[in-house]
Amino acid sequence: MDATRVPRYAGPATFARLPRADEVSRPDVLVVGVPFDSGVSYRPGARFGPGHIRGASTLLRPYNPAQDVHPFGEQQVADAGDIAVNPFDITEAIATIAGASERLAEDGAALVTLGGDHTIALPILRTMRRLHGPIAVLHFDAHLDTWDTYFGAPYTHGTPFRRASEEGLLDLEHCQHMGIRGPLYAAEDLEDDRTLGFQIVRADDYEVDGIRGAVDRMRARLGDGPVYVSIDIDVLDPAHAPGTGTPEPGGLTSRELLNTLRGLRGLNVVGADVVEVAPAYDHAEITGVAAAHVAYELISILAANRR
C-alpha cells in the first residue's frame, strides 16, 4: 500500500500492509503468525509478538537499497494471518503448527513465520524436512536451544533443535548457531550441541572477526543445501531488543544482524522465523521495529535469490 496516499498508521493490519493470502492467487512468500508462548521458561508474552511485529512493520518501504531489491514487487508476498493453536496443550499445538505450515507451503510458498516462542521451530522444521529433505538450520540466538528437557518436559522453547536433530530433520554437517553468549548449565552443553550437529559463531566473535568474518564462517558452514533461518530476537543485545523473554547482555547490534542476513544472498533459503518478541517488555517499540526489519531482510533475500 502506497504510504504517500494512505498514512502508515491506517490501512490493513497485515505485515507491511500486504494483501491477505485469500486476496492473491499464488503467493511466493507467506507471512504467518503463530501466537503461542506456552513453552517459555521465564517471561511470558511472546503470544502477542505477531501482532506487535505487524504493527511495527507499517514503517517499511517497498525498496530495499541495501540489497537492491523490491521484496514485495519482485515476488508475490501475502499475509496468511495467524495459526490458532491450543495454549494449554503443547503437544497438540505442535501438531497443529506442523499441519498448518504444511498446508500453507504445499504449493511452493516460502514461509516467514512470526512467533511466538521458539518451540514453534520444531513443527515447522518437520514440514521443511518433508518438503526439502534434511535441513541446514541457521540459528540466531543468545542460547543454544539444544537442551534436553525442562522439569522433564521435552517440548519447550529451549529444546526444539535437540528434538529436531533426534528426529532426523537436520543436515548435521551444515547447521550453525550465530550470536551465542551467556552462562550455560555445564561445559557438557557445548559437547552435546556439537554432537547434535551445530557449530557456533559467538557474539564475541563479531568483536574479534567483524561482520565479514562471521558471514564467511556462516556461508562456509551452510553449504548448498536447503537452509532454514530461525531468529530468536534475543540474539540482539537488550539495548536493541528489550522486549523478549530471556534477555542476555553482550549481544549483536541490529546493524550486525541485518548485515549478516544480507550475507545469505545466493544460498538456498527455504523458510524462516522471527520469534520471542514479547511486547510487554518493549519500550518504544524498539524490539518490534527491529523484528519487522529482520523479517523484511529475510523476505528481501528470498526475492534476490529468485533472480
N, C-alpha and C positions, 0 to 999 in steps of 0.2 A: 504494500500500500504506500502511495506517494505521500511522504511526510510534509511536502510543500503544499498539499491540498487538504489532508486530514491530519490534525495535530497528533503527535506521538501518543498523547495520553487519551486519545479517542480511538475508535475502530475496534476490530475484533480482539478478543483476549487470547489469541493464539500466539505461538512463538513468532516473534518478529512480524506479527500481524499477517502471517501467511494464510493461504486458504486452508480450510479444513480438508481432511482426507476424502470426505464424501463429496467434495466440490471439484475434484480432479479425476481424470480417467485412469492414469497410470503413473503414480509417483515414482521418482527415482530415489528420493530420500523421504523418510517419515520421521518426524519428531514425535516422540511418545512419552508421556509421563507415567511414572509408577509411584503413587503417593503411599509409600509403605515404609515404616520405620520400626517394626516390631522386633527387629534383630539387633537393635543398638545395645551397647554395653555401658553407656554413660548418658550424655544428654539426649533426650528425645527431641523430635520436632522436624526431622527431615521429611516426614509425610507431607509437609507443606512446601517442600522445595520446588516441585514442578511449577506450581502457580507463581511462586516468587521469582523463579528464573524467567518464566514467560513475561511477567510484569516488567522486569528489568530489560528484557530483550527489545522493548519498543525503541530503545536508543540506537539500535543497529541500523546501518545503511546498506544499500544494495551492492556497493562496490567495495571490494577488499583490496586496497592498494598494496598491502604487504605481500599478497600472493598474486596480484594482478588477475583477479578473477571476480566474476559476478556470481556468487554462490547460489542465488535464487533465480538467476536468469539463464544460466547455462545448464540447468537441470531442474526438473520439477520437484519442488520441496513442499510438503504439506504437513499439517499438524494433525496427528491421529487421536488427539485427546489423551485421556488417562485410562490406564488399565485398572479396573476396580478389583481390588484384592481383599481377602479376608484379613483384618488386622489382628485377629485372635488366634489364628492357626497358621504358623509359619510354613508347615509342610503343604497345606492347601494353597497358600499364597504362592509358593514357589511353582507348584504345578500350574496355577492359573497364569502366571507370568510366562512360563515356558510355552503354554498353549497359545496365548495371545500373541507373543512375539513371533512364533512360527507362522501363524495366520497372516500377520502383517508383512512378514518378509518372504512369503512363499512365491510371490510374483516378481521377486528380484529387487525390491526396495531395500536400501540400506537403512538400518535403524540407528537413530541418535536418541538415546533414552535419557530422560531427566529423572533422577531419583529424588527422594527415596534414599534408603540406606544401602550399603554395599552388598547386602545379602542378595539383592536383585541381580547381581552379575552372574551368579551361578545358573539360574534358569535361562538367561539369555545366552550364555555360553553353550548350554545344551542345544539350543536352537542353532547357533553358529556352527557347532560341530556337525550336526545333521546336514546342514546346507553346504558346508565348505570343507569338511574334513578337519583334522587336528589344527588347532588354533594357536598362533603365537600371541600371547597376551602381553600388551604393553600397558603396564600398571603404574599410574602416577598416584603416590600416596605417601603420607608420613609413616605408615605402618605396613607391615608385610602382608597381613590378612591371609596368612597361611597357618594360623594356629589350629589346633585340633578341635577343642570344644571350650565352651564357657558353661560352668555349672553342669557339665555333662551334655549340654545341648550341641549337636553337630552343625546346626544351621544358624549362623549369626553373621553380623557384618564383619567379624574378624576371621571367618573361616572359609569364604567362598572359593578361594583359589586352591586350598588344600583339597576340598571336595572335588573341584574341577579336575585337578591332577589325578586324584584317586579314581575318578570316573573315566579317565582316558580321553578327556576333552581337549587336552593341551598338547601342543608340539613342544616337547620337553627340551629340545635343543635351541629354542628360539624365544623363550619368554623372558621378559625384562621388567624389573622394578625401576622406577625413577623417583628420586626425591626422598628416599627412606631416611629416617633420622629418629632420634629419641631413644629412651630406655627400652630394653627388652626384658623378658622374664628370665632368660638364661642364654648363654652362648650357643646352646643346642638349637635355639630358634633359627639361627643362621644356617646351621648344618642341615636341619630339616628342610629349610627353604631351598637350598641347593639341590637336595635330593628330589624335591618336588618339581624342579625344572627351571628355577629362576636364577638370573644374575642380577646384580644390584648396581645402579648408579646412585650414590648417596647425595643428599642435599649438599653436603660439604664438598663433594667433587665439583660442583658448579663453581665454587670459590677457587678451587685449585686449577681446574682444567677449562673453565669457561663454558659457555653455551655450545660453542663449536665442538669442543672435546666431548661433551655429553651427547650431542647429536651424533657424532661419529661413532661412538660406542653403541648407541641405540640402534643405528642403522646396520652396523656390522652384526649385531646380535639377531635382529629380526628376520633377516633373510628375505626370500622372495615369496614365501607362502602367505596365506591369509592372516591378517593382523586384526585383532580386536583391541581397541583402545579404551581402557577403563580408568576414569579420572575421579578420584576422591578429592574434593575441593580442599581438604586439609593438607594436600601437598603444598599448598601455598602457606606462607608464614601467616600467623594470626593477624599481623598488621594488614595483610592483603585479603584475608578471608576470616574474619572473626566469627561469622555465623555458621559454625559447624559443631559437630557433636564431640569430637575428641581433638582439640587443638594442640599443636606441638610447636614450640618456638624453633627458630633456625631454619624455616622453610624457604621455598622458592619465592621469588617475586612474580607478580603477574606477567611482567615482561619476559622473564626467563621461561615461564611455562608456555606462553604464546609462541615465542620463538622456537622452542623445542618442538611444538606441534607442527610448525611450518616445515620442520625437517622430515616430516612423513611424506613429503611430495614424491610421487613415483612408486611408493610402496602399495601393497595390495590390502588397503584398509577396507574391511567388510562391515564394520559397525563400531559403535562407541557408546559410552555412557558418561554422564557427569552426575555424581552422587554426593550425598552427605551435606547438602545445603540446608541449614536449619535457621529459618528466618527469625525466630525469636531472639537469636543472639546477634543478628546482623545490623550493625549500626550504619545508618545512612545508605543502606542497600549495597554496601561495598562488596559483599560476597555474591549477592545476586547479579550485580553488574559483571563481576569477574566471571561467574559461571556462564552467563549469557554469551560473553565474548569467547569463552573457551568452546562452547557449542558452535558458535559462528565459525571459528577457525577450523573445527572438525568438518563442518559442512563445506567450507571452502576447500579443504583438502580433497573431499570426495568429488567436488566439481573439477578441480585441477587435474585429478587423476583420471577423469573421463576423457580428457583431451587426447 
